[in-house]
Structure formats: C-alpha cells, structure tokens
Amino acid sequence: MLFALLCKDKPNALQIRMDTRPTHLEHLQAMNGEGTLKMAGPFLDDAGNPNGSLLIVEAPDAAAARAIAEADPYAKAGLFEAIEVRPFRWTINNPDA
C-alpha cells in the first residue's frame, strides 16, 4: 500500500536541513533501490527555500510507513516539527498502472 509522508520542518531549521541533506539523499537512494520510495521532494516557502518534505512510500501499513519516516536522517536530526502519514492512491500518471 502507498502512503504519503508529509513532513513539516521546524521554524528556522534550514541549516539543519542543509547540513543533513547529503545523508538524507543517500538514504532516499537506498530506499529507491529497494523499491520502497516511489517519489520524493521538498515543499518550498515563498522565497523558494525548502521547508518540508513529501515522500510517497510503499509499506504494509501506516505503522511501517511511520517507521520509514522516523528512520529518515532529517527526522533523526530533529528537523521535522510534524510528520503526517496518510494512505495514498496514485491514480493519475502512475507508472505502474
């Protein structure tokens, strides 16, 4: 099942994000290689700076999806103020459909 991970950065945490980004990207590449990650990218503020993340992951249930989110280097670095886990149905432009 697919889940959307909506991750909101803490205020004034851009430096944490930038410092952790290389490790985060390595982590995402590993997830991609395993087939767990379907898509990912940052949310942006009005100035174009990243201030959150959206990941679409495949997991057996919401608890497993939350564990995926909490294993992200950004989460481990304390970047996120909140993580929302929501079931997701990829209807349009799904390459697997």
Jmol script that loads the backbone (N, CA, C; Angstrom):
load data "model"
ATOM      1  N   MET A   1       0.843  -1.164   0.000  1.00  0.00           N
ATOM      2  CA  MET A   1       0.000   0.000   0.000  1.00  0.00           C
ATOM      3  C   MET A   1       0.897   1.238   0.000  1.00  0.00           C
ATOM      4  N   LEU A   2       0.409   2.291  -0.661  1.00  0.00           N
ATOM      5  CA  LEU A   2       1.172   3.538  -0.696  1.00  0.00           C
ATOM      6  C   LEU A   2       0.748   4.470   0.428  1.00  0.00           C
ATOM      7  N   PHE A   3       1.728   5.238   0.913  1.00  0.00           N
ATOM      8  CA  PHE A   3       1.483   6.237   1.944  1.00  0.00           C
ATOM      9  C   PHE A   3       2.203   7.519   1.573  1.00  0.00           C
ATOM     10  N   ALA A   4       1.548   8.635   1.833  1.00  0.00           N
ATOM     11  CA  ALA A   4       2.180   9.946   1.698  1.00  0.00           C
ATOM     12  C   ALA A   4       2.721  10.335   3.068  1.00  0.00           C
ATOM     13  N   LEU A   5       3.988  10.705   3.098  1.00  0.00           N
ATOM     14  CA  LEU A   5       4.618  11.204   4.321  1.00  0.00           C
ATOM     15  C   LEU A   5       4.772  12.703   4.147  1.00  0.00           C
ATOM     16  N   LEU A   6       4.012  13.474   4.900  1.00  0.00           N
ATOM     17  CA  LEU A   6       4.056  14.930   4.843  1.00  0.00           C
ATOM     18  C   LEU A   6       4.822  15.415   6.062  1.00  0.00           C
ATOM     19  N   CYS A   7       6.001  15.928   5.817  1.00  0.00           N
ATOM     20  CA  CYS A   7       6.917  16.290   6.899  1.00  0.00           C
ATOM     21  C   CYS A   7       7.108  17.799   6.909  1.00  0.00           C
ATOM     22  N   LYS A   8       6.786  18.412   8.027  1.00  0.00           N
ATOM     23  CA  LYS A   8       6.908  19.861   8.181  1.00  0.00           C
ATOM     24  C   LYS A   8       8.154  20.182   8.992  1.00  0.00           C
ATOM     25  N   ASP A   9       9.014  21.048   8.444  1.00  0.00           N
ATOM     26  CA  ASP A   9      10.220  21.449   9.154  1.00  0.00           C
ATOM     27  C   ASP A   9       9.888  22.342  10.346  1.00  0.00           C
ATOM     28  N   LYS A  10      10.740  22.270  11.354  1.00  0.00           N
ATOM     29  CA  LYS A  10      10.652  23.218  12.463  1.00  0.00           C
ATOM     30  C   LYS A  10      10.993  24.614  11.939  1.00  0.00           C
ATOM     31  N   PRO A  11      10.470  25.658  12.562  1.00  0.00           N
ATOM     32  CA  PRO A  11      10.835  27.022  12.144  1.00  0.00           C
ATOM     33  C   PRO A  11      12.348  27.244  12.278  1.00  0.00           C
ATOM     34  N   ASN A  12      12.898  27.999  11.358  1.00  0.00           N
ATOM     35  CA  ASN A  12      14.306  28.398  11.389  1.00  0.00           C
ATOM     36  C   ASN A  12      15.265  27.209  11.421  1.00  0.00           C
ATOM     37  N   ALA A  13      14.905  26.137  10.701  1.00  0.00           N
ATOM     38  CA  ALA A  13      15.726  24.927  10.727  1.00  0.00           C
ATOM     39  C   ALA A  13      16.388  24.648   9.378  1.00  0.00           C
ATOM     40  N   LEU A  14      16.483  25.652   8.526  1.00  0.00           N
ATOM     41  CA  LEU A  14      17.067  25.440   7.206  1.00  0.00           C
ATOM     42  C   LEU A  14      18.494  24.910   7.291  1.00  0.00           C
ATOM     43  N   GLN A  15      19.270  25.375   8.267  1.00  0.00           N
ATOM     44  CA  GLN A  15      20.655  24.917   8.369  1.00  0.00           C
ATOM     45  C   GLN A  15      20.731  23.424   8.715  1.00  0.00           C
ATOM     46  N   ILE A  16      19.818  22.953   9.562  1.00  0.00           N
ATOM     47  CA  ILE A  16      19.768  21.519   9.873  1.00  0.00           C
ATOM     48  C   ILE A  16      19.510  20.742   8.589  1.00  0.00           C
ATOM     49  N   ARG A  17      18.568  21.225   7.796  1.00  0.00           N
ATOM     50  CA  ARG A  17      18.235  20.577   6.532  1.00  0.00           C
ATOM     51  C   ARG A  17      19.455  20.540   5.613  1.00  0.00           C
ATOM     52  N   MET A  18      20.128  21.657   5.466  1.00  0.00           N
ATOM     53  CA  MET A  18      21.254  21.721   4.540  1.00  0.00           C
ATOM     54  C   MET A  18      22.427  20.845   5.029  1.00  0.00           C
ATOM     55  N   ASP A  19      22.669  20.851   6.328  1.00  0.00           N
ATOM     56  CA  ASP A  19      23.763  20.044   6.880  1.00  0.00           C
ATOM     57  C   ASP A  19      23.501  18.541   6.727  1.00  0.00           C
ATOM     58  N   THR A  20      22.234  18.144   6.789  1.00  0.00           N
ATOM     59  CA  THR A  20      21.850  16.736   6.776  1.00  0.00           C
ATOM     60  C   THR A  20      21.521  16.241   5.366  1.00  0.00           C
ATOM     61  N   ARG A  21      21.407  17.133   4.415  1.00  0.00           N
ATOM     62  CA  ARG A  21      20.938  16.791   3.076  1.00  0.00           C
ATOM     63  C   ARG A  21      21.730  15.665   2.403  1.00  0.00           C
ATOM     64  N   PRO A  22      23.060  15.661   2.419  1.00  0.00           N
ATOM     65  CA  PRO A  22      23.776  14.564   1.747  1.00  0.00           C
ATOM     66  C   PRO A  22      23.400  13.183   2.305  1.00  0.00           C
ATOM     67  N   THR A  23      23.309  13.068   3.612  1.00  0.00           N
ATOM     68  CA  THR A  23      22.938  11.797   4.237  1.00  0.00           C
ATOM     69  C   THR A  23      21.494  11.432   3.901  1.00  0.00           C
ATOM     70  N   HIS A  24      20.628  12.434   3.907  1.00  0.00           N
ATOM     71  CA  HIS A  24      19.221  12.231   3.554  1.00  0.00           C
ATOM     72  C   HIS A  24      19.110  11.687   2.128  1.00  0.00           C
ATOM     73  N   LEU A  25      19.827  12.297   1.182  1.00  0.00           N
ATOM     74  CA  LEU A  25      19.764  11.852  -0.211  1.00  0.00           C
ATOM     75  C   LEU A  25      20.310  10.437  -0.381  1.00  0.00           C
ATOM     76  N   GLU A  26      21.364  10.085   0.331  1.00  0.00           N
ATOM     77  CA  GLU A  26      21.874   8.712   0.304  1.00  0.00           C
ATOM     78  C   GLU A  26      20.815   7.733   0.811  1.00  0.00           C
ATOM     79  N   HIS A  27      20.140   8.134   1.876  1.00  0.00           N
ATOM     80  CA  HIS A  27      19.078   7.300   2.450  1.00  0.00           C
ATOM     81  C   HIS A  27      17.955   7.099   1.428  1.00  0.00           C
ATOM     82  N   LEU A  28      17.551   8.171   0.756  1.00  0.00           N
ATOM     83  CA  LEU A  28      16.481   8.063  -0.239  1.00  0.00           C
ATOM     84  C   LEU A  28      16.906   7.185  -1.412  1.00  0.00           C
ATOM     85  N   GLN A  29      18.159   7.303  -1.834  1.00  0.00           N
ATOM     86  CA  GLN A  29      18.644   6.462  -2.929  1.00  0.00           C
ATOM     87  C   GLN A  29      18.597   4.983  -2.535  1.00  0.00           C
ATOM     88  N   ALA A  30      18.939   4.674  -1.297  1.00  0.00           N
ATOM     89  CA  ALA A  30      18.858   3.295  -0.820  1.00  0.00           C
ATOM     90  C   ALA A  30      17.409   2.800  -0.826  1.00  0.00           C
ATOM     91  N   MET A  31      16.494   3.646  -0.357  1.00  0.00           N
ATOM     92  CA  MET A  31      15.068   3.287  -0.381  1.00  0.00           C
ATOM     93  C   MET A  31      14.586   3.085  -1.813  1.00  0.00           C
ATOM     94  N   ASN A  32      15.059   3.926  -2.717  1.00  0.00           N
ATOM     95  CA  ASN A  32      14.688   3.812  -4.117  1.00  0.00           C
ATOM     96  C   ASN A  32      15.169   2.481  -4.685  1.00  0.00           C
ATOM     97  N   GLY A  33      16.391   2.110  -4.357  1.00  0.00           N
ATOM     98  CA  GLY A  33      16.942   0.841  -4.817  1.00  0.00           C
ATOM     99  C   GLY A  33      16.177  -0.363  -4.307  1.00  0.00           C
ATOM    100  N   GLU A  34      15.604  -0.233  -3.116  1.00  0.00           N
ATOM    101  CA  GLU A  34      14.806  -1.317  -2.525  1.00  0.00           C
ATOM    102  C   GLU A  34      13.386  -1.357  -3.092  1.00  0.00           C
ATOM    103  N   GLY A  35      12.976  -0.286  -3.784  1.00  0.00           N
ATOM    104  CA  GLY A  35      11.618  -0.205  -4.308  1.00  0.00           C
ATOM    105  C   GLY A  35      10.615   0.376  -3.329  1.00  0.00           C
ATOM    106  N   THR A  36      11.085   0.835  -2.166  1.00  0.00           N
ATOM    107  CA  THR A  36      10.197   1.400  -1.147  1.00  0.00           C
ATOM    108  C   THR A  36       9.757   2.817  -1.499  1.00  0.00           C
ATOM    109  N   LEU A  37      10.678   3.605  -2.039  1.00  0.00           N
ATOM    110  CA  LEU A  37      10.404   5.007  -2.365  1.00  0.00           C
ATOM    111  C   LEU A  37       9.812   5.103  -3.756  1.00  0.00           C
ATOM    112  N   LYS A  38       8.680   5.777  -3.872  1.00  0.00           N
ATOM    113  CA  LYS A  38       8.042   5.988  -5.172  1.00  0.00           C
ATOM    114  C   LYS A  38       8.317   7.382  -5.717  1.00  0.00           C
ATOM    115  N   MET A  39       8.346   8.374  -4.853  1.00  0.00           N
ATOM    116  CA  MET A  39       8.704   9.738  -5.239  1.00  0.00           C
ATOM    117  C   MET A  39       8.983  10.548  -3.988  1.00  0.00           C
ATOM    118  N   ALA A  40       9.728  11.647  -4.164  1.00  0.00           N
ATOM    119  CA  ALA A  40      10.054  12.494  -3.018  1.00  0.00           C
ATOM    120  C   ALA A  40      10.480  13.866  -3.504  1.00  0.00           C
ATOM    121  N   GLY A  41      10.299  14.844  -2.643  1.00  0.00           N
ATOM    122  CA  GLY A  41      10.763  16.188  -2.929  1.00  0.00           C
ATOM    123  C   GLY A  41      10.390  17.122  -1.802  1.00  0.00           C
ATOM    124  N   PRO A  42      11.009  18.327  -1.808  1.00  0.00           N
ATOM    125  CA  PRO A  42      10.753  19.279  -0.733  1.00  0.00           C
ATOM    126  C   PRO A  42       9.549  20.173  -1.022  1.00  0.00           C
ATOM    127  N   PHE A  43       8.921  20.615   0.055  1.00  0.00           N
ATOM    128  CA  PHE A  43       7.994  21.740  -0.021  1.00  0.00           C
ATOM    129  C   PHE A  43       8.843  23.000   0.022  1.00  0.00           C
ATOM    130  N   LEU A  44       8.350  24.087  -0.564  1.00  0.00           N
ATOM    131  CA  LEU A  44       9.105  25.332  -0.616  1.00  0.00           C
ATOM    132  C   LEU A  44       8.314  26.473   0.005  1.00  0.00           C
ATOM    133  N   ASP A  45       9.045  27.415   0.631  1.00  0.00           N
ATOM    134  CA  ASP A  45       8.398  28.622   1.147  1.00  0.00           C
ATOM    135  C   ASP A  45       8.317  29.662   0.019  1.00  0.00           C
ATOM    136  N   ASP A  46       7.807  30.837   0.322  1.00  0.00           N
ATOM    137  CA  ASP A  46       7.633  31.886  -0.692  1.00  0.00           C
ATOM    138  C   ASP A  46       8.945  32.341  -1.317  1.00  0.00           C
ATOM    139  N   ALA A  47      10.042  32.168  -0.613  1.00  0.00           N
ATOM    140  CA  ALA A  47      11.356  32.566  -1.133  1.00  0.00           C
ATOM    141  C   ALA A  47      12.033  31.431  -1.906  1.00  0.00           C
ATOM    142  N   GLY A  48      11.371  30.265  -1.984  1.00  0.00           N
ATOM    143  CA  GLY A  48      11.934  29.134  -2.700  1.00  0.00           C
ATOM    144  C   GLY A  48      12.828  28.248  -1.865  1.00  0.00           C
ATOM    145  N   ASN A  49      12.865  28.481  -0.562  1.00  0.00           N
ATOM    146  CA  ASN A  49      13.675  27.644   0.335  1.00  0.00           C
ATOM    147  C   ASN A  49      12.864  26.436   0.797  1.00  0.00           C
ATOM    148  N   PRO A  50      13.504  25.265   0.908  1.00  0.00           N
ATOM    149  CA  PRO A  50      12.776  24.092   1.382  1.00  0.00           C
ATOM    150  C   PRO A  50      12.352  24.266   2.835  1.00  0.00           C
ATOM    151  N   ASN A  51      11.111  23.816   3.115  1.00  0.00           N
ATOM    152  CA  ASN A  51      10.602  23.925   4.482  1.00  0.00           C
ATOM    153  C   ASN A  51       9.787  22.703   4.899  1.00  0.00           C
ATOM    154  N   GLY A  52       9.973  21.618   4.173  1.00  0.00           N
ATOM    155  CA  GLY A  52       9.270  20.380   4.480  1.00  0.00           C
ATOM    156  C   GLY A  52       9.553  19.369   3.392  1.00  0.00           C
ATOM    157  N   SER A  53       8.993  18.193   3.552  1.00  0.00           N
ATOM    158  CA  SER A  53       9.225  17.122   2.591  1.00  0.00           C
ATOM    159  C   SER A  53       7.948  16.354   2.324  1.00  0.00           C
ATOM    160  N   LEU A  54       7.830  15.864   1.085  1.00  0.00           N
ATOM    161  CA  LEU A  54       6.772  14.940   0.708  1.00  0.00           C
ATOM    162  C   LEU A  54       7.433  13.695   0.162  1.00  0.00           C
ATOM    163  N   LEU A  55       7.104  12.553   0.743  1.00  0.00           N
ATOM    164  CA  LEU A  55       7.579  11.275   0.235  1.00  0.00           C
ATOM    165  C   LEU A  55       6.371  10.390   0.009  1.00  0.00           C
ATOM    166  N   ILE A  56       6.385   9.651  -1.078  1.00  0.00           N
ATOM    167  CA  ILE A  56       5.405   8.609  -1.308  1.00  0.00           C
ATOM    168  C   ILE A  56       6.166   7.296  -1.193  1.00  0.00           C
ATOM    169  N   VAL A  57       5.731   6.458  -0.251  1.00  0.00           N
ATOM    170  CA  VAL A  57       6.428   5.208   0.017  1.00  0.00           C
ATOM    171  C   VAL A  57       5.452   4.044  -0.029  1.00  0.00           C
ATOM    172  N   GLU A  58       6.002   2.872  -0.283  1.00  0.00           N
ATOM    173  CA  GLU A  58       5.212   1.649  -0.214  1.00  0.00           C
ATOM    174  C   GLU A  58       5.535   0.957   1.099  1.00  0.00           C
ATOM    175  N   ALA A  59       4.489   0.620   1.837  1.00  0.00           N
ATOM    176  CA  ALA A  59       4.649  -0.027   3.142  1.00  0.00           C
ATOM    177  C   ALA A  59       3.423  -0.895   3.406  1.00  0.00           C
ATOM    178  N   PRO A  60       3.559  -1.913   4.250  1.00  0.00           N
ATOM    179  CA  PRO A  60       2.420  -2.795   4.513  1.00  0.00           C
ATOM    180  C   PRO A  60       1.287  -2.126   5.300  1.00  0.00           C
ATOM    181  N   ASP A  61       1.636  -1.132   6.111  1.00  0.00           N
ATOM    182  CA  ASP A  61       0.612  -0.451   6.907  1.00  0.00           C
ATOM    183  C   ASP A  61       1.148   0.900   7.386  1.00  0.00           C
ATOM    184  N   ALA A  62       0.262   1.667   8.039  1.00  0.00           N
ATOM    185  CA  ALA A  62       0.627   3.016   8.479  1.00  0.00           C
ATOM    186  C   ALA A  62       1.763   3.002   9.497  1.00  0.00           C
ATOM    187  N   ALA A  63       1.797   2.006  10.360  1.00  0.00           N
ATOM    188  CA  ALA A  63       2.866   1.939  11.358  1.00  0.00           C
ATOM    189  C   ALA A  63       4.221   1.748  10.674  1.00  0.00           C
ATOM    190  N   ALA A  64       4.268   0.921   9.656  1.00  0.00           N
ATOM    191  CA  ALA A  64       5.513   0.717   8.914  1.00  0.00           C
ATOM    192  C   ALA A  64       5.902   1.977   8.154  1.00  0.00           C
ATOM    193  N   ALA A  65       4.916   2.687   7.613  1.00  0.00           N
ATOM    194  CA  ALA A  65       5.197   3.946   6.913  1.00  0.00           C
ATOM    195  C   ALA A  65       5.754   4.978   7.884  1.00  0.00           C
ATOM    196  N   ARG A  66       5.197   5.048   9.084  1.00  0.00           N
ATOM    197  CA  ARG A  66       5.716   5.981  10.091  1.00  0.00           C
ATOM    198  C   ARG A  66       7.149   5.607  10.471  1.00  0.00           C
ATOM    199  N   ALA A  67       7.430   4.331  10.585  1.00  0.00           N
ATOM    200  CA  ALA A  67       8.796   3.899  10.896  1.00  0.00           C
ATOM    201  C   ALA A  67       9.763   4.317   9.795  1.00  0.00           C
ATOM    202  N   ILE A  68       9.318   4.267   8.547  1.00  0.00           N
ATOM    203  CA  ILE A  68      10.141   4.738   7.429  1.00  0.00           C
ATOM    204  C   ILE A  68      10.434   6.223   7.600  1.00  0.00           C
ATOM    205  N   ALA A  69       9.410   6.994   7.929  1.00  0.00           N
ATOM    206  CA  ALA A  69       9.592   8.444   8.116  1.00  0.00           C
ATOM    207  C   ALA A  69      10.554   8.734   9.257  1.00  0.00           C
ATOM    208  N   GLU A  70      10.418   8.008  10.348  1.00  0.00           N
ATOM    209  CA  GLU A  70      11.251   8.257  11.520  1.00  0.00           C
ATOM    210  C   GLU A  70      12.692   7.804  11.323  1.00  0.00           C
ATOM    211  N   ALA A  71      12.936   6.919  10.337  1.00  0.00           N
ATOM    212  CA  ALA A  71      14.294   6.469  10.040  1.00  0.00           C
ATOM    213  C   ALA A  71      15.044   7.437   9.132  1.00  0.00           C
ATOM    214  N   ASP A  72      14.345   8.408   8.575  1.00  0.00           N
ATOM    215  CA  ASP A  72      14.972   9.390   7.681  1.00  0.00           C
ATOM    216  C   ASP A  72      15.997  10.209   8.466  1.00  0.00           C
ATOM    217  N   PRO A  73      17.172  10.441   7.890  1.00  0.00           N
ATOM    218  CA  PRO A  73      18.168  11.268   8.574  1.00  0.00           C
ATOM    219  C   PRO A  73      17.650  12.648   8.983  1.00  0.00           C
ATOM    220  N   TYR A  74      16.749  13.231   8.216  1.00  0.00           N
ATOM    221  CA  TYR A  74      16.161  14.517   8.615  1.00  0.00           C
ATOM    222  C   TYR A  74      15.409  14.369   9.931  1.00  0.00           C
ATOM    223  N   ALA A  75      14.618  13.315  10.066  1.00  0.00           N
ATOM    224  CA  ALA A  75      13.873  13.090  11.305  1.00  0.00           C
ATOM    225  C   ALA A  75      14.839  12.851  12.466  1.00  0.00           C
ATOM    226  N   LYS A  76      15.861  12.051  12.223  1.00  0.00           N
ATOM    227  CA  LYS A  76      16.836  11.758  13.275  1.00  0.00           C
ATOM    228  C   LYS A  76      17.608  13.001  13.708  1.00  0.00           C
ATOM    229  N   ALA A  77      17.783  13.957  12.792  1.00  0.00           N
ATOM    230  CA  ALA A  77      18.491  15.199  13.113  1.00  0.00           C
ATOM    231  C   ALA A  77      17.593  16.209  13.821  1.00  0.00           C
ATOM    232  N   GLY A  78      16.316  15.882  13.976  1.00  0.00           N
ATOM    233  CA  GLY A  78      15.395  16.794  14.649  1.00  0.00           C
ATOM    234  C   GLY A  78      14.854  17.891  13.765  1.00  0.00           C
ATOM    235  N   LEU A  79      14.897  17.703  12.446  1.00  0.00           N
ATOM    236  CA  LEU A  79      14.434  18.739  11.522  1.00  0.00           C
ATOM    237  C   LEU A  79      12.924  18.917  11.548  1.00  0.00           C
ATOM    238  N   PHE A  80      12.183  17.837  11.681  1.00  0.00           N
ATOM    239  CA  PHE A  80      10.743  17.900  11.493  1.00  0.00           C
ATOM    240  C   PHE A  80       9.991  18.315  12.755  1.00  0.00           C
ATOM    241  N   GLU A  81       9.079  19.249  12.563  1.00  0.00           N
ATOM    242  CA  GLU A  81       8.142  19.644  13.613  1.00  0.00           C
ATOM    243  C   GLU A  81       6.997  18.640  13.703  1.00  0.00           C
ATOM    244  N   ALA A  82       6.592  18.114  12.546  1.00  0.00           N
ATOM    245  CA  ALA A  82       5.480  17.165  12.491  1.00  0.00           C
ATOM    246  C   ALA A  82       5.644  16.257  11.281  1.00  0.00           C
ATOM    247  N   ILE A  83       5.169  15.032  11.434  1.00  0.00           N
ATOM    248  CA  ILE A  83       5.119  14.069  10.342  1.00  0.00           C
ATOM    249  C   ILE A  83       3.699  13.527  10.283  1.00  0.00           C
ATOM    250  N   GLU A  84       3.077  13.698   9.136  1.00  0.00           N
ATOM    251  CA  GLU A  84       1.738  13.158   8.917  1.00  0.00           C
ATOM    252  C   GLU A  84       1.862  11.986   7.950  1.00  0.00           C
ATOM    253  N   VAL A  85       1.227  10.876   8.287  1.00  0.00           N
ATOM    254  CA  VAL A  85       1.237   9.676   7.455  1.00  0.00           C
ATOM    255  C   VAL A  85      -0.193   9.458   6.966  1.00  0.00           C
ATOM    256  N   ARG A  86      -0.353   9.439   5.623  1.00  0.00           N
ATOM    257  CA  ARG A  86      -1.698   9.289   5.058  1.00  0.00           C
ATOM    258  C   ARG A  86      -1.688   8.245   3.952  1.00  0.00           C
ATOM    259  N   PRO A  87      -2.670   7.327   3.950  1.00  0.00           N
ATOM    260  CA  PRO A  87      -2.791   6.389   2.840  1.00  0.00           C
ATOM    261  C   PRO A  87      -2.979   7.170   1.537  1.00  0.00           C
ATOM    262  N   PHE A  88      -2.424   6.631   0.456  1.00  0.00           N
ATOM    263  CA  PHE A  88      -2.411   7.357  -0.812  1.00  0.00           C
ATOM    264  C   PHE A  88      -2.711   6.405  -1.960  1.00  0.00           C
ATOM    265  N   ARG A  89      -3.584   6.833  -2.864  1.00  0.00           N
ATOM    266  CA  ARG A  89      -3.860   6.068  -4.073  1.00  0.00           C
ATOM    267  C   ARG A  89      -3.368   6.876  -5.264  1.00  0.00           C
ATOM    268  N   TRP A  90      -2.370   6.361  -5.947  1.00  0.00           N
ATOM    269  CA  TRP A  90      -1.770   7.031  -7.108  1.00  0.00           C
ATOM    270  C   TRP A  90      -2.632   6.706  -8.320  1.00  0.00           C
ATOM    271  N   THR A  91      -3.441   7.672  -8.733  1.00  0.00           N
ATOM    272  CA  THR A  91      -4.427   7.448  -9.781  1.00  0.00           C
ATOM    273  C   THR A  91      -3.945   7.939 -11.147  1.00  0.00           C
ATOM    274  N   ILE A  92      -3.423   9.139 -11.211  1.00  0.00           N
ATOM    275  CA  ILE A  92      -3.030   9.752 -12.472  1.00  0.00           C
ATOM    276  C   ILE A  92      -1.502   9.693 -12.614  1.00  0.00           C
ATOM    277  N   ASN A  93      -1.029   9.313 -13.790  1.00  0.00           N
ATOM    278  CA  ASN A  93       0.393   9.232 -14.118  1.00  0.00           C
ATOM    279  C   ASN A  93       1.170   8.224 -13.282  1.00  0.00           C
ATOM    280  N   ASN A  94       0.487   7.214 -12.789  1.00  0.00           N
ATOM    281  CA  ASN A  94       1.175   6.152 -12.054  1.00  0.00           C
ATOM    282  C   ASN A  94       1.897   5.265 -13.064  1.00  0.00           C
ATOM    283  N   PRO A  95       3.228   5.200 -13.001  1.00  0.00           N
ATOM    284  CA  PRO A  95       3.959   4.392 -13.984  1.00  0.00           C
ATOM    285  C   PRO A  95       3.691   2.899 -13.854  1.00  0.00           C
ATOM    286  N   ASP A  96       3.167   2.444 -12.721  1.00  0.00           N
ATOM    287  CA  ASP A  96       2.877   1.033 -12.525  1.00  0.00           C
ATOM    288  C   ASP A  96       1.477   0.642 -12.988  1.00  0.00           C
ATOM    289  N   ALA A  97       0.661   1.648 -13.341  1.00  0.00           N
ATOM    290  CA  ALA A  97      -0.741   1.359 -13.720  1.00  0.00           C
ATOM    291  C   ALA A  97      -0.817   0.891 -15.168  1.00  0.00           C
TER     292      ALA A  97
END
end "model"
wireframe off; spacefill off
backbone 0.3
color backbone group
